[in-house]
């Protein structure tokens, strides 16, 4: 059963309860998730500005559009945008679930407004996490540690919003919470990420094959 929301559940019960809660409040949760769209657009615009209107353009020209340095920069921008969007959405979802658990109805805008009260803590925790992940990632050898640390502190938004902890305290608190549960922590969202990522190369291949087969792309005699 979806209620009470704060209750220990196994994997199947978590997914089942989530489906029922979202099904009972579709507008709220769809509205909360829509924030990914503008953040993705901003990330794309930022990447274009960096690659075309700054000194990075010369580096990209030397490295090549598909070079490792250019690819790394694109991944950093995309990852940062993803972390920021995920933090915003997670904070709003936690706020919405907290209100629903108390028997109140809440809209997506109201959820973001309530979550914004902890904007300072959320911003500090997000920037600190991004900084640590970036430092580890640029060493290459530290990438596995970056992944481990990201998952270990992935619940910091909940600590900021629901427990009203500071940025650094929220990271430490969530690290303690996931201790001994590291594999369980990414286990539930992983299938959702796969579902979200798989259509991209499929769509890209469809577009490329369509363009290659179009009259305008055929070579001239």
C-alpha positions as CSV (number, residue, x, y, z in Angstrom):
1,X,0.0,0.0,0.0
2,X,1.2,3.5,-0.7
3,X,0.5,4.8,2.8
4,X,2.0,5.6,5.1
5,X,4.7,7.0,2.8
6,X,7.4,6.8,5.5
7,X,7.6,3.1,5.9
8,X,10.3,0.4,5.4
9,X,9.6,-1.5,2.2
10,X,11.4,-4.1,0.0
11,X,12.2,-3.4,-3.7
12,X,8.9,-4.5,-5.2
13,X,6.9,-2.6,-2.6
14,X,8.9,0.6,-3.3
15,X,8.2,0.5,-7.0
16,X,4.6,-0.5,-6.5
17,X,3.9,2.3,-3.9
18,X,5.7,4.8,-6.1
19,X,3.5,3.9,-9.1
20,X,0.3,4.3,-7.0
21,X,1.4,7.6,-5.4
22,X,2.3,9.1,-8.8
23,X,-0.9,7.7,-10.3
24,X,-2.9,9.5,-7.7
25,X,-1.1,12.8,-8.2
26,X,0.0,12.8,-11.9
27,X,-0.1,16.6,-12.4
28,X,2.1,17.3,-9.4
29,X,4.8,14.9,-10.3
30,X,4.8,15.5,-14.1
31,X,4.9,19.2,-13.4
32,X,7.9,18.7,-11.1
33,X,9.8,16.6,-13.7
34,X,9.3,19.2,-16.5
35,X,12.1,21.2,-15.0
36,X,14.6,18.9,-16.8
37,X,13.6,20.5,-20.1
38,X,14.7,24.1,-19.4
39,X,17.8,22.9,-17.6
40,X,18.8,20.8,-20.6
41,X,18.3,23.8,-22.9
42,X,20.4,26.0,-20.6
43,X,23.2,23.3,-20.6
44,X,23.2,23.1,-24.4
45,X,23.3,26.9,-24.7
46,X,26.2,27.1,-22.2
47,X,28.1,24.5,-24.1
48,X,27.6,26.4,-27.4
49,X,28.8,29.6,-25.8
50,X,31.9,28.0,-24.3
51,X,32.8,26.2,-27.5
52,X,32.2,29.2,-29.8
53,X,32.5,32.5,-28.0
54,X,35.4,31.9,-25.6
55,X,39.1,30.8,-25.8
56,X,37.9,27.2,-25.6
57,X,37.1,27.4,-29.3
58,X,40.8,27.3,-30.1
59,X,41.3,24.3,-27.9
60,X,38.3,22.6,-29.6
61,X,39.8,23.4,-33.0
62,X,43.1,21.8,-32.0
63,X,41.6,18.8,-30.2
64,X,38.9,18.1,-32.8
65,X,35.2,17.9,-32.4
66,X,35.5,14.3,-31.4
67,X,38.7,14.7,-29.4
68,X,39.0,13.4,-25.8
69,X,39.4,16.9,-24.4
70,X,36.3,18.2,-26.2
71,X,34.3,15.1,-25.2
72,X,35.4,15.5,-21.6
73,X,34.3,19.2,-21.5
74,X,30.9,18.3,-23.0
75,X,30.5,15.5,-20.4
76,X,31.4,17.8,-17.6
77,X,28.8,20.4,-18.6
78,X,26.1,17.7,-19.2
79,X,26.9,16.0,-15.9
80,X,26.7,19.3,-14.0
81,X,23.4,20.2,-15.5
82,X,22.1,16.7,-14.7
83,X,23.2,16.9,-11.1
84,X,21.6,20.4,-10.7
85,X,18.3,19.2,-12.3
86,X,18.2,16.0,-10.3
87,X,18.8,18.0,-7.1
88,X,16.0,20.4,-7.9
89,X,13.6,17.6,-8.8
90,X,14.5,15.4,-5.8
91,X,14.0,18.3,-3.4
92,X,10.6,19.1,-4.9
93,X,9.5,15.5,-4.9
94,X,10.5,15.1,-1.3
95,X,8.5,18.2,-0.4
96,X,5.5,16.9,-2.3
97,X,5.7,13.5,-0.7
98,X,6.0,15.0,2.8
99,X,2.9,17.1,2.2
100,X,1.0,14.2,0.7
101,X,2.0,12.0,3.6
102,X,0.3,14.6,5.9
103,X,-2.9,14.4,3.9
104,X,-2.4,17.7,2.0
105,X,-2.7,18.3,-1.7
106,X,0.2,20.2,-3.4
107,X,1.0,21.5,-6.8
108,X,4.3,21.3,-8.6
109,X,4.9,25.1,-8.1
110,X,4.1,24.8,-4.4
111,X,6.5,21.9,-4.1
112,X,9.3,23.9,-5.6
113,X,8.4,27.0,-3.5
114,X,8.7,25.0,-0.3
115,X,11.9,23.3,-1.4
116,X,13.4,26.7,-2.3
117,X,13.3,27.6,1.4
118,X,16.4,25.3,1.7
119,X,18.0,26.8,-1.5
120,X,21.2,27.8,0.3
121,X,21.8,24.4,1.8
122,X,20.9,22.7,-1.5
123,X,23.2,25.0,-3.5
124,X,26.2,24.5,-1.2
125,X,25.8,20.7,-1.1
126,X,25.4,20.5,-4.9
127,X,28.5,22.7,-5.6
128,X,30.6,20.8,-3.1
129,X,29.6,17.5,-4.6
130,X,30.3,18.8,-8.2
131,X,33.7,20.1,-7.1
132,X,34.8,16.9,-5.6
133,X,33.5,14.8,-8.5
134,X,35.3,17.1,-11.0
135,X,38.6,16.9,-9.2
136,X,38.4,13.1,-9.0
137,X,37.2,12.9,-12.7
138,X,40.1,14.9,-14.2
139,X,42.6,12.5,-12.6
140,X,41.0,9.7,-14.6
141,X,42.2,7.2,-12.1
142,X,39.7,8.8,-9.6
143,X,36.6,8.2,-11.8
144,X,35.6,5.0,-9.9
145,X,36.0,6.9,-6.6
146,X,33.8,9.7,-8.1
147,X,31.1,7.2,-8.9
148,X,31.3,5.7,-5.5
149,X,31.2,9.1,-3.7
150,X,28.3,10.3,-5.9
151,X,26.1,7.3,-5.0
152,X,27.2,7.4,-1.4
153,X,25.9,11.0,-1.0
154,X,23.0,10.9,-3.4
155,X,20.4,11.5,-0.8
156,X,21.6,14.9,0.4
157,X,18.6,16.7,-1.1
158,X,16.3,14.7,1.2
159,X,18.4,15.7,4.2
160,X,18.3,19.4,3.3
161,X,14.6,19.5,2.7
162,X,13.2,17.1,5.2
163,X,15.7,17.4,8.0
164,X,16.7,21.0,7.3
165,X,20.4,20.2,7.5
166,X,23.2,22.4,6.1
167,X,24.9,21.6,2.8
168,X,28.0,19.8,4.3
169,X,26.0,18.2,7.1
170,X,23.5,16.8,4.6
171,X,26.3,15.1,2.6
172,X,27.8,13.6,5.8
173,X,24.4,12.4,7.0
174,X,23.5,10.7,3.7
175,X,26.9,9.1,3.5
176,X,26.2,7.5,6.9
177,X,22.7,6.4,5.7
178,X,24.0,4.6,2.6
179,X,26.8,2.8,4.5
180,X,26.3,-0.9,3.9
181,X,23.6,-0.1,1.3
182,X,25.7,1.1,-1.5
183,X,24.5,-1.3,-4.1
184,X,20.9,-1.0,-3.0
185,X,21.0,2.8,-3.4
186,X,21.5,3.0,-7.2
187,X,19.5,-0.2,-7.8
188,X,16.1,1.4,-8.1
189,X,16.8,4.4,-10.3
190,X,19.2,2.5,-12.6
191,X,16.4,0.9,-14.7
192,X,14.8,4.3,-15.1
193,X,18.1,5.9,-16.3
194,X,18.5,3.1,-18.8
195,X,15.0,3.6,-20.2
196,X,15.7,7.4,-20.5
197,X,19.1,6.9,-22.2
198,X,18.4,4.1,-24.6
199,X,16.0,6.0,-26.9
200,X,18.7,8.6,-27.6
201,X,21.1,6.6,-29.8
202,X,18.1,4.9,-31.4
203,X,16.6,8.2,-32.4
204,X,20.0,9.5,-33.5
205,X,20.5,6.5,-35.7
206,X,17.0,7.0,-37.2
207,X,17.6,10.6,-38.0
208,X,21.1,9.9,-39.5
209,X,19.7,7.1,-41.6
210,X,16.8,9.2,-42.8
211,X,19.1,12.1,-43.7
212,X,21.6,9.8,-45.5
213,X,18.7,8.4,-47.6
214,X,17.2,11.8,-48.5
215,X,17.7,13.3,-51.9
216,X,19.4,16.3,-50.5
217,X,22.2,14.3,-48.9
218,X,22.9,12.1,-51.9
219,X,26.2,12.8,-53.7
220,X,26.0,14.8,-56.9
221,X,26.9,12.9,-60.1
